[in-house]
Amino acid sequence: MYRVIKVLNNNGILVYHVETGKEMILLGNGVGFGKKPTEQIEKLPGAKVYSLVTRRKQESVLKTVNGIRPEFIEATGKIIEEAENVFQKINHEMLLPLADHIALAAKRAKENRQIPNPFTPDIRVLFGEEYQVALKGREIIQQLTGYEISEDEVGFITLHIHAGLSDEAVSQTLDATRIVNEGIAMIEQEFDQKLESGSLGCTRLMSHMYYMILRTRKGEGTNADFNDFIFQNYPRTGEAAKRVCDYMSRQLKQPVAKEEIGFLAIHIQRVISPDTV
């Protein structure tokens, strides 16, 4: 049983779930039509249910919802549906934080000022499927709100989608992307070689570095130890991998497992000289 708190528009309502004592948003064609605050309603067939968290923990859900125009919440719901079509399951608690971000992105677009996202190319490589959903999200936002957001904002939306699929916060994912970006730059500088972004080898290297960061954050290592092989056969690559791992350790403020050096070096060697490993 739900009690209506606020009617957002014909396609959305903020409700209080009587059994759990939680505030939720119901989205779907016509779910808000004819509804009134305090009205008691049963489960609505076809409505998508979103449990809610706010971007700022001390802020109430109602205050957050009141600060976001309904069409941005509706657009966000449709983006989440697009993500579910690809990934089957995604955390619905991302609704308000993403809607809040989209509303701010639209405001920036209206004022012709954008927040640059220098890591958008890296985000596109690391989270390709999420990025494709975010591209569809840009179309949805334009259709429902009239605002056209930038490609950099598509990158930020990608991070929100990834956060909805994982235990990572958006800020953690962005920080990991930054570390990967700097690691790639270090490798390019060491070998005086521009890596082909989007190539299979570079994509695998970047993905490997990203999951290295996740393992390190969790205090995990890898069972593969290629250190002896690498330093005997490709010492320069081993040293480059060690410098990248040392950099990661400093950024993450925790040690990267020593076995990661050789494992990373294998991926580096495959990119800089594909025929050698």
Secondary structure, 3 states (H helix, E strand, C coil): CEEEEEEEECCEEEEEECCCCEEEEEECCCCCCCCCCCCEECCCCCCEEEECCCCCCCCCHHHHHHCCCHHHHHHHHHHHHHHHHHHCCCCHHHHHHHHHHHHHHHHHHHCCCCCCCCCHHHHHHHCHHHHHHHHHHHHHHHHHHCCCCCHHHHHHHHHHHHHHHCCCCHHHHHHHHHHHHHHHHHHHHHHCCCCCCCCHHHHHHHHHHHHHHHHHHCCCCCCCCCHHHHHHHCHHHHHHHHHHHHHHHHHHCCCCCCHHHHHHHHHHHHHHCCCCC
